[in-house]
Amino acid sequence: MNNFLKNLRATLKLAAFLLITFILIIPQFICILVKLKNVHVIPVLYHRLLCCLLGIKIQIEGHKNDEPGTIYVSNHLSYLDIIVLSTQLKASFIAKADVEKWPLFGVLAKLSRTIFIERTKAGLKSGSAAIEKRLKKGDQLILFPEGTSNNGREVLPFKSGFFEVLLLQADKNFSVQPLTIQLTSINGDDPRTQEDFDYYAWYGDMTLVPHLWRFFTLKSCEISISFHDRVQITTDITRKDLAKKCEEAVSIPFKTLYDLTD
């Protein structure tokens, strides 16, 4: 009976997810097509609706820098981070080029005006130009410099190559604010084991559809977003220095994480 209720819950959530998605895709496509100024209104509404539907509760710690031209640097637990962060930030994501080819989620990424970066010399140069253009318009962007998602219990080393894309810009006229995402509750209880974290975290060789279905069976989960002090961008800062400063800031909350056991 318990499994039946879980599967019923997941089925209803999936149906509502698809309905909300396809209802809002068309108006968002039109907003981008006609280049409306407030192009983030629908994505923010969409992701807030999804959080309500999926039982995702969000706690905020620290103060968000809401200035135009801000780049938020975050750890990365799951594709679900996109939903969570998009409820709080009127920002687009910087992502690896292969995300563009994902079924449905690739389309949603495009509609959120994601900047896709190829990990080649030409790709970095092209990506830097796209980032510079968006920042000059006052857009805000989100970067996941781990290069992949993690198991939810640690922060992986930040790849300095991602920061090279930022520092290739001539004037460096942008702000960088690190932030930390943590899973703090599953169905009202503290996550204690890796299995608990795996409801939300998506990493390694996990496949998307089974993971999403398992997440849909949850009643609720709670995510913490901690905003840290901005990192000062100086004329002589290197990509390695910037990566290190951001990684240190993002890692601090994990040093006080639960005493986990397997």
Beta strands, then each sheet from edge to edge (+ up, - down):
strand 1: 56-61
strand 2: 70-74
strand 3: 91-96
strand 4: 115-117
strand 5: 140-143
strand 6: 175-186
strand 7: 221-227
sheet 1: 1+ 7+ 6- 2- 5- 3- 4-
end
